[in-house]
Amino acid sequence: MQRITELCGSQFGTSLVYLALVDGNQLPGLEMDSEAIVKGDSKSMSIAAASILAKVTRDRIMPEIDKVYPQYG
């Protein structure tokens, strides 16, 4: 999470991230204002969209990882 917030700042010359909404009850220790929201994917469209993107990305990456580590199924 920290990496993507830093990437946003470096790509656009300034940080576009003003508040990080985090799904869950604990904050990851970001260097910005952040808010933990329990069941955030059902309360925030932004969190829900980020969750979908993360899962689709994971599902696209997993076949390649499976080739390297087939023992993990």
Helices and strands as residue ranges (DSSP letters): H 2-12, E 20-23, E 34-37, H 40-43, H 45-68, G 70-72
